[in-house]
Amino acid sequence: MSRSQIFVDGHQVDTAGSDTECIAAQGAGVRVFITSIVITNTSATDTFVQIKCGGSVRMTLPVPANSGVAHSLSSPLQGIHNKNWSFQSGAALSTIYCTLVGYAENL
């Protein structure tokens, strides 16, 4: 059985503190692995951002006010088959930007 991998990324913006899809589900039998996360917080309030797959929290990152974080993962975050990746900040803030980068693998 051979596995194929393709590069995937997503970039979204949220101001409501709601669960926001960043990378769509890739189809049956396909899992997305996240290798890098970049989050920017343009508000004057410190917050945290949860990175989710299929609604389940996979990682929580602190994001300082008027700043951001760039996180390169030494081991990819493994997604759930045919589920989307999303993010959610701890509160409704002026603007949170989130970029997720990784690869999809047909299992």
C-alpha distances in whole Angstrom, upper triangle without the diagonal:
4,7,10,13,17,20,22,26,29,32,35,38,40,44,44,42,39,36,35,31,30,26,25,22,19,18,16,13,14,16,18,19,23,24,28,30,34,37,40,43,46,48,51,49,47,44,40,37,34,31,29,26,26,30,29,31,28,31,35,36,40,41,45,47,48,45,41,38,35,32,30,27,26,23,22,23,20,20,20,17,19,22,25,26,30,33,36,40,42,45,46,47,48,44,41,38,35,32,28,26,22,19,16,13,10,9
4,7,10,14,17,19,23,26,30,32,36,38,42,42,40,38,34,33,29,28,24,23,21,18,17,16,13,13,15,17,17,21,22,25,28,31,34,38,41,44,46,49,47,45,42,39,35,33,29,28,25,26,29,29,30,27,30,33,35,38,39,43,45,45,42,38,35,32,30,27,25,24,21,20,21,19,19,19,17,19,22,23,25,28,31,35,38,41,43,44,44,45,42,39,36,32,29,26,23,19,16,14,10,9,8
4,7,10,14,16,19,22,26,29,32,34,38,38,37,34,31,29,26,24,20,20,18,15,15,14,11,10,11,13,14,17,18,21,24,27,30,34,37,40,42,45,43,41,38,35,32,29,26,24,21,22,26,25,26,24,26,30,31,35,36,39,41,41,38,35,32,29,26,24,22,21,19,17,18,15,16,16,14,16,18,20,21,25,28,31,34,37,39,40,41,42,38,35,32,28,25,22,19,16,12,10,7,6,6
4,7,10,13,17,20,23,26,30,32,36,37,35,33,29,27,24,22,18,18,16,13,14,14,11,10,11,12,13,16,17,20,23,26,28,32,35,38,40,43,42,40,37,34,31,28,25,24,21,22,25,25,26,24,26,29,30,34,34,38,40,39,36,33,30,27,25,22,21,21,19,16,18,16,16,17,14,15,18,19,20,23,26,30,33,36,38,39,39,39,36,33,30,26,23,20,17,14,10,8,6,6,8
4,7,9,13,16,20,23,27,29,33,34,32,30,27,25,21,19,15,16,15,12,13,14,12,9,10,9,10,13,13,16,19,22,25,28,31,34,37,39,38,36,34,31,27,25,22,21,18,20,23,23,24,21,23,26,27,30,31,34,36,36,33,29,27,23,22,19,18,18,16,14,15,14,14,15,14,14,16,17,17,21,23,27,30,33,35,35,36,36,32,29,26,23,19,16,13,10,6,5,5,7,9
4,6,10,13,17,20,24,26,30,31,30,28,25,23,19,17,13,14,13,11,13,15,14,10,11,9,10,12,13,15,17,20,23,26,29,31,34,37,37,35,32,29,26,24,21,20,18,20,23,23,24,21,23,26,26,29,29,32,34,33,31,27,25,22,21,18,18,19,17,14,16,15,14,16,15,15,16,16,16,19,22,25,28,31,33,33,33,34,30,27,24,20,17,14,11,9,5,5,7,9,12
4,7,11,14,17,21,24,27,29,28,26,23,21,17,14,11,13,14,12,15,17,16,13,12,9,10,10,10,12,14,16,19,22,26,28,31,34,33,32,29,27,23,22,19,19,17,19,22,22,22,20,21,23,23,26,26,29,31,30,27,24,22,19,18,15,16,17,16,13,14,14,14,17,16,16,16,15,14,17,19,23,25,29,31,31,30,30,27,24,20,17,14,11,8,6,4,6,9,12,15
4,7,11,14,17,20,24,25,24,23,20,17,14,10,8,10,11,10,13,16,16,12,11,8,9,9,10,11,12,14,17,20,23,25,28,31,30,29,26,24,20,19,16,16,14,16,19,20,20,18,19,21,21,24,24,27,28,27,25,22,20,17,16,15,15,18,16,13,13,13,13,15,15,14,14,12,11,14,16,20,22,26,27,27,27,27,23,20,17,14,11,8,6,5,5,6,10,13,16
4,7,10,14,17,21,22,21,20,17,14,12,8,7,10,12,12,16,19,19,15,13,10,10,9,10,9,10,11,13,16,19,21,24,27,27,26,23,21,18,17,14,15,14,16,18,19,18,17,17,19,19,21,20,23,25,24,21,18,17,14,14,14,15,17,17,14,14,14,14,16,17,15,14,12,10,12,13,17,19,23,24,24,24,23,20,17,14,11,7,6,4,6,8,10,13,16,19
4,7,10,13,17,19,18,17,14,11,9,5,5,8,12,12,16,19,20,16,15,12,12,11,12,11,10,11,12,14,17,19,22,25,24,23,21,19,16,15,13,13,13,15,17,18,17,17,17,18,18,20,19,22,23,22,20,17,16,15,15,15,16,20,19,16,15,16,14,17,17,16,14,11,9,9,11,14,17,20,21,21,20,20,17,14,11,8,6,5,7,9,11,12,16,19,21
4,7,10,14,16,16,15,14,10,9,6,8,11,15,16,20,23,24,20,18,15,16,13,14,12,10,9,10,11,14,15,18,22,21,21,19,17,14,15,13,14,15,17,18,19,18,18,17,17,17,18,17,19,20,19,17,14,14,14,15,16,18,21,21,18,17,19,17,20,21,19,17,13,11,10,10,13,15,18,19,18,17,17,13,11,7,6,4,7,9,12,15,16,20,22,25
4,7,10,12,13,12,11,7,7,6,9,12,15,17,21,24,25,22,20,17,18,15,17,15,12,11,10,11,13,14,16,20,19,19,17,16,13,14,12,14,15,17,16,18,17,18,17,17,16,18,16,18,18,18,17,15,15,15,17,18,20,23,23,20,19,20,18,20,22,20,17,13,11,9,9,11,12,16,16,15,14,14,10,8,6,6,7,9,12,15,17,19,22,25,27
4,7,10,10,10,11,8,10,9,13,15,18,21,24,27,28,25,23,20,21,18,20,17,14,12,10,9,10,11,13,17,16,17,15,15,12,14,14,15,17,19,18,20,18,19,18,17,16,17,15,17,16,15,15,13,15,16,18,20,22,26,26,23,21,23,21,23,25,23,20,16,14,11,10,10,11,14,14,12,11,10,7,6,5,6,9,12,15,18,21,22,26,28,30
4,6,7,7,9,7,10,10,14,16,19,22,25,28,29,26,25,22,22,20,21,19,15,14,11,11,10,11,12,15,15,15,13,13,11,13,13,15,17,18,16,19,17,19,18,16,16,16,14,16,15,15,15,14,16,18,19,22,23,27,27,24,22,24,22,23,25,23,20,16,14,11,9,8,8,11,10,8,8,8,6,5,7,8,12,14,18,21,23,24,28,30,32
4,6,8,11,10,13,14,18,20,23,26,29,31,33,30,28,25,26,23,25,22,18,16,13,12,10,10,10,13,13,14,12,14,12,15,16,17,20,21,19,21,19,21,20,18,17,17,14,16,14,14,16,15,18,20,22,25,26,30,30,27,25,27,25,26,28,27,23,20,18,14,12,10,9,11,9,6,5,5,5,6,9,12,15,18,21,24,27,28,31,34,35
4,5,9,9,13,15,19,20,23,26,28,31,32,30,28,26,26,24,26,24,20,19,15,15,13,13,12,15,14,15,13,14,13,14,16,17,19,19,17,19,18,21,20,18,18,18,16,17,16,17,18,18,20,22,23,26,27,31,31,28,25,27,25,26,28,26,22,19,18,14,12,9,9,10,7,4,7,8,8,9,12,14,17,19,23,26,28,29,32,34,35
4,7,8,12,14,17,19,21,25,27,29,31,28,26,24,24,22,24,21,18,17,14,14,12,13,12,15,13,13,10,10,9,11,13,14,17,17,14,16,15,17,16,14,15,14,13,15,15,16,17,16,18,20,21,24,24,28,28,25,22,24,22,23,26,24,21,18,16,12,9,6,5,6,5,4,7,10,9,9,11,12,16,17,21,24,26,27,30,32,33
4,6,10,12,15,16,18,22,24,26,28,26,24,22,22,21,23,21,18,18,15,16,15,16,16,18,16,16,13,13,11,11,12,12,14,14,12,14,14,16,16,15,16,17,16,18,18,20,20,19,19,21,22,24,24,28,27,24,21,22,20,21,23,21,18,15,13,10,8,6,7,9,8,8,10,13,12,11,13,13,16,17,21,23,25,25,28,30,31
4,7,10,12,13,15,18,21,23,24,22,20,18,19,17,20,19,16,17,15,16,16,18,18,21,19,18,15,13,10,9,9,9,11,11,8,11,11,13,14,13,15,17,16,19,20,21,21,19,19,20,20,22,22,26,24,21,18,19,16,17,19,18,14,11,10,6,6,5,8,10,11,11,13,15,14,12,13,12,14,14,18,20,21,21,24,26,27
4,6,9,11,13,17,19,21,23,21,19,17,18,16,19,17,15,15,13,15,15,17,18,21,19,19,16,14,11,10,10,9,11,11,10,13,13,15,15,15,16,17,17,20,20,20,20,18,18,19,19,21,21,25,24,21,18,19,16,17,19,17,13,10,9,5,5,6,9,13,13,12,14,15,12,10,10,9,12,12,16,17,19,19,23,24,26
4,6,7,10,13,15,18,20,17,16,13,15,14,17,16,14,15,14,16,17,19,21,24,23,22,19,17,13,12,10,9,9,10,10,13,13,14,15,16,17,19,19,22,22,23,22,19,19,19,19,20,20,24,22,19,16,16,14,15,16,14,10,7,6,4,7,9,12,16,17,16,17,18,15,13,12,10,11,10,13,15,16,16,19,21,23
4,7,10,12,15,18,19,16,15,12,13,11,14,13,11,12,12,14,16,18,20,24,22,22,19,17,13,12,10,10,10,11,12,14,14,14,15,15,16,18,18,21,22,21,20,17,17,16,16,17,18,21,20,16,15,15,13,15,16,14,11,8,6,5,7,10,13,17,18,17,18,18,15,12,10,8,7,7,10,12,14,14,17,20,22
4,7,8,12,15,16,13,11,9,11,10,13,13,12,14,15,17,20,22,24,27,26,25,22,20,16,14,11,10,9,11,13,14,15,14,15,17,18,21,20,24,25,25,23,20,19,18,17,17,17,20,19,15,13,13,11,12,13,11,9,6,5,7,10,13,16,20,21,21,22,22,19,16,14,11,9,7,9,10,11,10,14,16,18
4,6,9,12,14,11,11,9,12,13,16,16,16,17,18,21,23,25,27,30,29,28,25,22,18,17,14,12,10,10,12,15,16,16,18,20,21,24,24,27,28,28,27,23,22,21,21,21,20,23,21,17,16,15,12,12,12,9,7,5,7,9,12,15,19,22,23,23,24,24,21,19,17,14,13,11,12,12,12,11,14,15,17
4,6,9,10,8,8,8,12,13,16,18,18,20,21,24,26,28,30,33,31,30,27,24,20,18,15,12,9,9,12,14,16,16,18,21,22,26,26,29,31,31,29,26,25,23,22,22,21,23,21,17,15,13,10,9,8,5,5,4,7,10,14,17,21,24,25,25,27,28,25,22,20,17,16,13,14,13,12,10,12,12,14
4,7,8,6,7,8,11,13,16,18,19,21,23,26,28,30,32,36,34,33,30,27,23,21,17,15,12,12,15,17,19,18,20,23,25,28,28,32,33,33,31,28,26,24,23,22,21,23,21,17,16,14,11,10,8,6,7,8,10,13,17,20,24,27,29,29,30,30,27,24,22,19,17,14,14,12,10,7,9,9,12
4,6,6,8,10,14,16,20,22,22,25,26,29,31,34,35,39,37,36,32,30,26,23,20,17,14,13,16,18,20,20,23,26,28,31,31,35,36,37,35,31,30,28,26,25,24,26,23,19,18,15,12,11,8,5,8,10,13,16,20,23,27,29,31,31,32,33,30,28,25,23,21,18,18,16,14,10,11,9,11
4,6,9,11,15,18,21,24,24,27,29,32,34,37,38,41,39,38,34,31,28,25,22,19,15,14,17,18,21,21,24,27,29,33,33,37,39,39,37,34,32,30,28,27,25,27,24,20,19,16,13,10,7,5,9,12,15,18,22,25,29,31,33,33,35,36,33,30,28,25,24,21,20,18,15,12,11,9,9
4,7,10,13,17,20,22,24,27,29,32,34,37,39,42,40,38,35,31,28,25,21,19,15,14,18,19,21,20,23,26,29,32,33,37,39,39,37,34,31,29,27,26,23,24,21,18,17,14,11,10,6,6,10,13,16,19,23,26,29,32,34,35,36,37,34,31,29,26,24,20,20,17,14,10,8,6,6
4,7,10,13,16,19,20,23,25,29,31,34,36,39,37,35,32,29,25,22,19,17,13,13,17,17,19,18,21,24,26,29,30,34,36,36,34,30,28,26,24,22,20,21,18,15,14,11,9,8,5,6,9,11,13,17,20,23,27,29,32,32,33,34,31,28,26,22,20,17,16,13,10,6,6,4,6
4,7,10,13,16,17,21,22,26,28,31,33,36,34,32,29,25,22,19,16,14,10,11,15,14,16,14,17,20,22,26,27,31,33,33,31,27,25,23,20,19,17,18,15,12,11,7,6,6,5,6,8,9,10,14,17,21,24,27,29,30,31,32,29,26,24,20,18,14,13,11,8,6,5,7,7
4,7,10,12,14,17,19,22,25,28,30,33,31,29,26,23,19,17,13,12,9,11,14,14,15,13,15,18,19,23,24,28,30,30,27,24,21,19,17,16,14,16,13,9,8,7,5,7,8,8,8,8,8,12,15,18,21,24,27,27,28,29,26,22,20,16,14,11,10,7,6,4,6,9,10
4,6,10,11,15,17,21,24,27,29,32,30,28,25,21,18,16,12,12,10,13,15,14,14,11,13,16,17,21,22,26,28,28,26,22,19,17,14,12,10,12,9,6,5,5,6,9,10,12,11,11,10,13,15,18,21,24,26,27,28,29,26,22,20,16,14,10,8,5,5,6,8,11,12
4,6,8,11,14,17,20,24,26,28,27,24,22,18,15,14,10,11,10,13,15,14,13,10,11,14,14,18,18,22,24,25,22,18,15,13,11,9,8,10,9,5,5,7,8,11,13,14,13,11,9,11,13,16,18,21,24,25,25,26,22,19,16,13,10,7,6,4,7,9,11,15,16
4,7,11,14,17,20,24,26,28,27,24,22,19,16,15,12,14,14,17,19,17,16,13,12,15,15,18,18,22,24,24,21,17,14,11,8,6,5,8,7,5,7,9,11,15,17,18,17,15,12,14,15,18,20,23,25,26,26,27,23,20,17,14,11,8,6,5,8,11,13,17,18
4,7,10,14,17,20,22,25,24,21,19,17,14,14,11,14,14,18,19,18,16,13,12,14,12,15,15,18,21,21,17,14,11,7,6,4,6,9,10,8,9,12,13,17,19,20,18,16,13,14,14,17,18,20,23,24,23,24,20,17,14,11,8,6,5,7,10,13,16,20,21
4,7,10,13,17,19,21,20,18,16,13,11,11,9,12,14,17,17,17,14,12,10,11,10,12,12,15,17,17,14,10,8,6,5,7,8,12,13,11,10,13,14,18,20,20,18,15,12,11,11,13,14,17,19,20,19,20,17,13,11,7,6,5,6,9,13,15,18,22,23
4,7,10,13,16,18,18,16,14,13,11,12,11,14,16,20,19,19,17,15,13,12,10,12,10,13,15,14,11,7,6,4,6,9,11,15,16,14,14,17,18,21,23,23,20,17,14,13,11,13,13,16,18,19,17,17,14,10,8,6,5,7,9,12,16,18,22,25,27
4,7,10,12,15,14,12,11,10,8,11,10,14,16,19,19,19,16,15,13,11,9,10,7,10,11,11,9,5,5,7,9,12,14,18,19,17,16,19,19,22,24,24,21,18,14,12,10,11,10,13,15,15,13,14,10,7,6,5,6,9,12,15,19,21,24,27,29
4,6,9,12,12,11,11,11,10,13,14,17,20,22,21,22,19,19,16,14,11,11,7,9,9,8,6,4,7,9,12,15,17,21,22,21,20,23,23,26,28,27,24,21,17,15,12,13,11,14,14,14,11,11,8,6,5,7,9,12,15,18,22,24,28,31,33
4,6,8,8,8,8,10,10,13,15,18,21,24,22,22,19,20,17,14,12,10,7,7,6,6,6,6,9,12,14,18,20,24,25,23,22,25,25,27,30,29,26,22,19,16,13,12,10,11,11,11,8,8,6,5,7,9,12,15,18,22,25,27,31,34,35
4,7,9,10,11,13,13,17,18,21,24,27,25,26,23,23,21,18,16,14,10,9,7,5,7,8,12,15,18,21,24,27,28,27,26,29,28,31,33,32,29,25,22,19,16,15,12,14,13,12,8,7,6,7,8,12,15,18,21,24,28,30,34,36,38
4,5,8,9,12,13,17,19,22,25,27,25,26,23,24,21,18,16,14,10,9,6,6,8,11,14,17,20,23,26,29,30,29,27,30,29,32,34,33,30,26,23,20,17,15,12,12,11,10,6,5,6,8,11,14,17,20,24,27,30,32,36,39,40
4,7,10,13,15,19,21,24,28,30,27,28,25,26,23,20,17,14,11,9,5,6,9,12,15,19,21,25,27,31,32,31,29,32,32,34,37,36,33,29,26,23,19,17,14,14,12,12,8,8,10,11,14,17,20,23,26,30,33,35,39,42,43
4,6,10,13,16,19,22,26,27,25,25,22,23,20,17,15,11,9,7,5,8,10,12,15,18,20,24,26,29,30,29,27,30,30,32,35,34,31,28,25,21,18,15,11,10,9,10,8,9,11,11,14,16,20,22,26,29,32,34,37,40,41
4,7,10,14,17,20,23,26,23,23,20,20,17,14,11,8,6,4,4,8,9,10,12,16,17,21,23,26,27,26,24,27,27,30,33,33,29,26,23,20,16,14,10,9,10,11,9,12,12,11,14,15,19,21,24,27,30,32,35,38,39
4,7,10,13,16,20,22,19,19,16,17,14,10,9,6,5,6,7,10,11,10,12,15,16,20,21,24,25,24,22,24,24,26,29,29,26,23,20,17,13,10,7,6,7,10,9,12,11,10,13,13,17,18,22,24,28,29,32,35,36
4,7,10,13,17,19,16,16,12,13,10,7,5,4,5,8,10,13,12,11,11,13,14,17,18,21,21,20,18,21,21,23,26,26,23,20,17,14,10,8,6,5,8,11,11,14,13,10,12,12,15,16,19,21,25,26,29,32,32
4,6,10,13,16,13,13,10,11,8,6,5,6,7,10,12,14,13,11,10,12,12,16,16,19,19,18,15,18,17,19,23,22,19,16,13,10,7,5,4,6,9,11,11,14,12,9,10,9,12,13,16,18,21,23,25,28,29
4,6,10,12,10,9,6,7,6,4,6,9,10,14,16,18,16,14,13,14,13,16,15,18,18,16,13,15,14,16,19,20,16,14,11,8,5,5,6,8,11,13,14,17,15,12,13,11,13,12,15,17,20,21,23,26,26
4,7,10,9,8,6,6,5,6,8,11,12,16,18,20,18,15,13,13,12,14,13,16,15,13,10,12,11,13,16,16,13,11,7,6,5,7,9,11,14,16,17,19,16,13,12,9,11,9,12,13,16,17,19,22,23
4,6,5,5,4,5,7,9,12,15,16,20,22,23,21,18,17,17,15,16,15,18,16,14,10,11,9,10,13,13,10,8,6,5,6,8,11,13,16,17,19,21,19,15,15,12,13,11,14,14,16,16,18,20,21
4,5,5,7,7,10,12,15,18,19,23,25,26,25,21,19,19,17,18,16,18,16,13,9,9,6,7,10,10,6,6,4,6,9,11,15,17,19,21,22,24,22,18,17,14,14,12,13,13,14,13,15,17,17
4,6,8,10,13,15,18,21,22,26,28,29,27,24,23,22,21,21,20,22,19,16,13,11,8,7,9,8,5,5,6,8,11,13,16,18,20,21,23,25,23,20,20,17,17,15,17,16,16,15,16,17,18
4,7,9,12,13,16,19,20,24,25,27,26,23,22,22,21,22,20,23,21,18,14,14,11,10,13,12,9,8,8,8,9,10,14,15,17,18,21,23,21,18,19,16,17,16,18,18,19,18,20,21,21
4,6,9,11,15,18,20,23,25,27,26,23,21,21,19,20,18,21,18,16,12,12,10,9,13,13,10,10,9,9,10,11,14,15,18,20,22,25,23,20,20,17,18,16,18,18,19,18,20,21,21
4,6,7,11,14,16,20,22,24,22,20,18,18,16,18,16,19,17,15,11,12,11,12,15,16,13,12,10,9,9,9,12,13,16,18,20,23,21,17,18,15,16,14,17,17,19,19,21,23,22
4,7,10,14,16,20,22,24,22,19,17,16,14,15,12,15,13,11,7,9,9,10,14,16,13,12,10,10,10,12,14,15,18,21,22,24,22,18,18,15,15,13,15,14,16,17,18,21,20
4,7,10,13,16,19,21,19,16,13,13,11,13,11,14,13,11,8,11,12,14,18,19,16,15,11,11,10,11,12,13,17,19,20,22,20,16,16,13,14,12,14,15,17,19,20,23,23
4,7,10,13,16,18,16,14,12,13,11,14,13,16,16,15,12,15,15,17,21,22,18,17,13,12,9,9,9,10,14,16,17,20,18,14,15,13,14,14,16,17,20,22,24,27,27
4,6,10,13,15,13,10,8,10,9,12,12,16,16,15,14,17,17,20,23,24,21,19,15,13,10,11,9,10,14,16,16,18,16,13,13,12,13,13,16,17,21,23,25,28,29
4,7,10,12,11,9,8,11,11,15,15,18,19,19,17,21,21,24,27,28,24,22,18,16,13,12,10,10,12,15,14,16,15,12,14,13,15,16,19,21,24,26,29,32,33
4,7,9,7,6,6,10,11,15,17,20,21,20,19,22,23,25,28,28,25,22,19,16,13,12,9,10,12,13,12,13,12,9,11,11,14,15,18,21,24,27,29,33,34
4,6,5,6,8,12,14,18,20,23,24,24,23,26,26,29,32,32,29,26,22,20,16,15,12,12,13,14,12,13,13,11,13,14,16,18,21,24,28,30,33,36,37
4,5,8,11,14,17,21,23,26,27,27,25,29,29,31,34,34,30,27,24,21,17,16,12,12,12,13,10,11,11,10,13,15,17,20,23,26,30,32,35,38,40
4,7,11,14,17,21,23,26,28,27,26,30,30,32,35,34,31,28,24,22,18,17,14,15,15,15,11,10,10,10,12,14,17,20,22,26,29,32,35,38,40
4,7,10,14,17,20,23,25,24,23,27,27,30,33,32,29,26,23,20,17,17,14,15,16,16,13,13,11,10,11,12,15,17,20,23,27,29,33,36,37
4,7,10,13,16,19,21,20,20,23,24,27,29,29,26,23,19,17,14,15,13,15,16,16,14,14,11,9,9,10,11,14,16,19,23,26,29,32,34
4,6,10,12,16,18,17,17,20,21,24,27,27,25,22,18,17,14,15,13,15,17,18,16,17,14,11,11,10,11,12,14,17,20,23,26,30,31
4,7,10,13,15,14,15,18,20,23,26,26,23,21,17,16,15,16,16,18,20,21,19,20,17,13,12,10,9,10,11,14,18,21,24,27,29
4,6,9,11,11,12,15,17,21,23,24,22,20,16,16,14,16,16,18,21,22,21,22,19,16,14,11,10,10,10,12,16,19,21,25,26
4,7,9,9,11,14,16,20,22,23,22,20,17,17,17,19,19,22,24,26,25,25,22,19,17,14,12,10,9,10,14,17,19,23,24
4,5,6,8,11,14,18,20,22,20,19,16,17,17,19,20,22,25,27,26,27,24,21,19,15,14,11,10,10,13,16,17,21,21
4,7,9,12,15,19,21,23,22,22,19,20,20,23,23,25,29,30,30,31,28,24,22,19,17,15,13,12,14,17,18,21,22
4,7,9,12,16,18,20,19,19,17,19,19,22,23,25,28,30,30,32,29,25,23,19,18,14,13,11,13,15,15,18,18
4,6,9,13,15,17,16,16,13,16,16,20,21,23,27,28,28,30,26,23,21,17,15,11,10,8,9,11,12,16,16
4,6,10,13,15,13,13,11,13,14,17,19,21,24,26,26,28,25,21,19,16,14,11,11,9,10,12,13,16,16
4,7,9,12,11,12,11,13,15,18,21,23,26,27,28,30,27,23,22,18,16,13,12,10,10,10,10,13,12
4,7,8,7,8,8,11,13,16,20,22,25,26,27,29,26,22,21,17,16,12,12,10,10,9,10,12,12
4,6,6,8,9,12,15,18,21,23,26,27,29,31,28,25,23,20,19,15,16,14,13,11,11,12,11
4,6,9,11,14,18,21,24,26,29,30,31,33,30,27,25,22,20,17,17,15,13,10,10,9,9
4,7,10,13,17,20,23,26,28,28,30,31,28,26,24,21,19,17,17,15,13,10,11,10,11
4,7,10,13,16,20,22,24,25,26,28,25,22,21,18,17,14,15,14,14,11,13,13,14
4,7,10,13,17,20,21,22,23,24,22,19,17,14,14,11,13,13,13,11,14,15,16
4,7,11,14,17,19,19,21,22,19,16,14,11,11,8,11,11,12,12,14,16,18
4,7,10,14,15,16,17,18,16,13,12,9,10,9,12,13,15,15,18,20,22
4,7,10,12,13,14,15,13,10,10,7,10,9,13,15,17,18,21,23,25
4,7,8,9,11,14,12,9,10,9,12,13,17,19,21,22,25,27,28
4,5,7,8,11,10,7,10,10,13,15,18,21,24,25,28,30,31
4,7,9,12,12,10,13,14,17,18,22,24,27,28,30,33,34
4,6,10,10,10,14,15,18,20,24,26,29,30,33,35,36
4,7,8,9,13,14,18,20,24,27,30,30,34,36,37
4,6,7,11,13,17,20,23,26,30,31,34,37,38
4,7,10,14,17,20,24,27,30,32,35,38,39
4,7,10,13,17,20,23,26,28,32,34,36
4,7,10,13,17,20,23,25,28,31,33
4,7,10,13,17,20,22,26,28,30
4,7,10,13,17,18,22,25,27
4,7,10,13,16,19,22,24
4,7,10,12,16,19,21
4,7,10,13,17,19
4,7,10,14,16
4,7,10,12
4,7,9
4,6
4
